[in-house]
Amino acid sequence: MKILKYERKNLDELMQNCREVIEEGGIIAGPSDSCYGLLGDIFNEKVVRKIYQIKGRNLNKPVNIIVPDIDQFKIYGQWSSLISEFLKDNKRIISFIVKKTEFVPKHLNPSWPNLGIQIPENKFLLLLLRTINIPLIATSANVSSCGNIYSIKRLVREMEKVSVHPEIIVDAGNRPYAKTSKIIEIINSKQYKILRK
């Protein structure tokens, strides 16, 4: 488990390391729009299982993915004009629950017809997504049922405790407390349901 600082002066080296880890089927623990999270390749079934293992998460519970932009969103999730309206008017990060497309791998949330997709604002996440050009699983780094992780010390401590470790921890310092994303399920072109405010 390697700990790398997230600093402007080492961004190229950091992105190269992160890209190699993702391409080789590894996991990254790093900053998100709220707390620290776990990131991995959605197309690699072993990676998906490893993330569940790190979190101690029930395999029947779904995980979200992140994409860099609307174009990639449309590849993996059914698009609706409602999403555009929410993105335009909302001041908080939103996870949209939408119908999966055929391009979502079958091992990802196999019991669910829907998928949570988010376009992050966090600079590290956006840079990473544009560097690797594939969507990533993104879930909080805490063990299931425990609180979100904002402190880098706690992140390292928690990751050292688990039997399976991320290959890289990206140290972005202590994260300021932020609300978790709003969750909106898109039912059809005119209907939606707010699952978390």
matplotlib code that plots the C-alpha trace (Angstrom):
import matplotlib.pyplot as plt

x = [0.0, 1.7, 0.7, 1.1, 0.6, -1.9, 0.0, 0.1, 3.9, 3.5, 0.2, 1.8, 3.6, 0.5, -1.7, 0.8, 0.9, -2.9, -3.4, -1.0, -2.8, -6.3, -5.0, -3.4, -6.6, -5.8, -7.8, -7.2, -8.3, -8.6, -10.5, -14.0, -16.6, -17.3, -15.2, -12.4, -13.5, -12.5, -12.0, -11.7, -12.3, -15.9, -15.0, -12.8, -14.9, -12.1, -11.8, -15.5, -15.3, -12.2, -13.9, -16.8, -14.3, -12.5, -15.8, -17.3, -20.3, -23.0, -22.6, -26.4, -26.0, -25.3, -22.4, -22.3, -20.0, -18.5, -18.0, -16.3, -19.1, -22.5, -21.3, -19.9, -23.0, -25.2, -23.1, -23.8, -27.1, -30.4, -30.5, -33.4, -33.9, -34.7, -31.1, -30.0, -32.4, -31.2, -27.5, -28.2, -30.1, -28.6, -25.8, -25.0, -23.5, -26.2, -26.1, -28.7, -30.3, -31.1, -31.7, -28.5, -27.5, -26.0, -22.5, -22.6, -20.7, -23.0, -21.0, -21.7, -24.9, -26.2, -29.4, -30.3, -31.7, -30.6, -27.3, -26.2, -24.1, -22.5, -20.4, -18.0, -16.7, -13.6, -10.5, -8.6, -11.5, -12.0, -8.3, -8.2, -11.3, -9.9, -6.5, -7.9, -11.0, -13.2, -15.8, -14.9, -16.7, -16.8, -17.9, -17.0, -13.8, -15.4, -16.3, -20.0, -22.2, -19.3, -19.1, -17.5, -13.8, -12.6, -9.2, -6.2, -4.9, -8.1, -8.1, -4.6, -5.5, -8.7, -7.0, -4.3, -6.9, -8.7, -7.5, -7.4, -5.7, -5.9, -2.7, -2.5, -3.8, -3.9, -3.2, -5.2, -5.0, -8.0, -11.2, -13.6, -17.0, -19.4, -22.9, -23.1, -24.6, -28.3, -29.8, -32.5, -34.1, -35.2, -38.3, -39.2, -38.9, -41.3, -41.2, -38.4, -38.1, -35.7, -34.2, -31.8, -32.1]
y = [0.0, 3.2, 6.7, 9.5, 13.2, 15.1, 18.2, 20.4, 19.9, 16.1, 15.7, 14.1, 11.5, 10.9, 10.4, 8.0, 5.9, 5.9, 5.0, 2.0, 0.8, 1.0, -0.7, -3.5, -4.2, -2.3, 0.0, 3.6, 5.3, 9.0, 12.2, 12.7, 15.5, 14.8, 12.2, 9.8, 7.0, 3.8, 3.8, 0.9, -0.2, -1.2, -3.7, -5.8, -8.2, -9.0, -5.2, -5.0, -7.9, -6.5, -3.2, -5.0, -7.0, -3.8, -2.3, -5.5, -4.7, -7.1, -8.2, -7.6, -3.9, -1.7, 0.6, 3.8, 4.8, 8.2, 9.6, 12.8, 14.2, 13.9, 12.1, 9.2, 9.3, 8.6, 5.5, 3.7, 5.2, 6.0, 9.8, 12.1, 15.8, 15.9, 15.2, 18.3, 20.4, 19.1, 19.6, 23.1, 24.3, 22.3, 23.5, 20.1, 16.9, 14.6, 10.8, 9.8, 6.4, 5.5, 2.4, 0.6, 0.4, -2.6, -1.3, -1.8, -5.0, -7.8, -8.3, -4.8, -4.6, -7.8, -7.9, -4.4, -3.0, 0.5, 2.1, 5.2, 7.6, 10.8, 13.5, 14.7, 18.2, 17.1, 18.1, 14.9, 12.7, 14.6, 14.5, 10.8, 10.0, 12.0, 10.3, 6.8, 7.5, 4.8, 5.1, 4.1, 2.5, 5.2, 4.4, 5.8, 4.3, 3.5, 0.0, -0.5, 0.9, 3.0, 6.8, 8.5, 9.2, 12.8, 12.5, 11.1, 9.5, 7.7, 6.6, 5.1, 3.5, 1.9, 0.7, -1.0, -2.9, -4.6, -7.9, -6.5, -3.1, -0.5, -0.3, 3.5, 6.0, 9.5, 11.9, 15.1, 16.1, 16.3, 16.8, 19.5, 18.0, 18.0, 16.6, 13.4, 13.6, 14.1, 11.0, 11.2, 8.3, 9.0, 7.0, 8.3, 11.5, 13.3, 11.5, 11.3, 10.5, 12.1, 9.3, 11.4, 15.2]
z = [0.0, -1.2, 0.0, -2.5, -1.9, -4.0, -4.9, -7.9, -8.4, -8.7, -10.6, -13.7, -11.6, -9.5, -12.5, -14.1, -10.9, -10.6, -14.2, -13.8, -10.7, -12.4, -15.6, -13.5, -11.6, -8.4, -6.1, -5.2, -2.0, -2.6, -2.2, -3.5, -3.5, 0.1, 2.0, 1.1, -1.3, -3.1, -6.8, -9.3, -12.9, -13.4, -16.2, -13.9, -11.9, -9.5, -8.7, -8.0, -5.6, -4.0, -3.3, -1.6, 0.4, 1.6, 2.7, 4.1, 2.0, 1.1, -2.6, -3.1, -2.4, -5.4, -5.9, -8.0, -10.8, -11.8, -15.3, -16.4, -18.5, -20.0, -23.1, -21.0, -18.8, -21.9, -22.8, -19.4, -18.3, -19.9, -20.4, -19.7, -20.2, -16.5, -15.7, -17.7, -15.7, -12.4, -13.3, -14.5, -11.4, -8.5, -6.4, -4.9, -6.4, -7.6, -8.0, -10.6, -10.5, -14.1, -16.2, -17.2, -20.9, -22.6, -22.0, -18.3, -17.4, -16.2, -13.0, -11.8, -9.6, -11.3, -9.2, -10.2, -13.5, -12.5, -11.9, -9.9, -12.0, -10.8, -12.6, -9.9, -9.4, -7.4, -9.4, -8.6, -9.7, -13.0, -13.8, -13.1, -15.2, -18.1, -17.8, -17.9, -20.0, -18.4, -15.7, -12.2, -9.3, -6.6, -3.0, 0.4, 1.9, 5.3, 6.3, 5.8, 8.6, 9.9, 9.4, 6.4, 6.5, 6.2, 8.0, 6.2, 9.4, 9.9, 6.3, 6.6, 9.9, 8.5, 5.3, 7.4, 9.4, 6.5, 5.0, 1.5, 0.9, -1.8, -3.9, -3.5, -0.9, -2.3, 0.5, 0.0, 3.6, 5.9, 3.9, 4.9, 6.0, 3.1, 2.6, 0.7, -2.8, -3.4, -4.9, -7.6, -9.3, -12.9, -13.5, -17.0, -19.0, -16.7, -13.4, -10.8, -7.1, -4.6, -2.6, -0.5, -0.1]

ax = plt.figure().add_subplot(projection="3d")
ax.plot(x, y, z, "-o")
ax.set_aspect("equal")
plt.show()
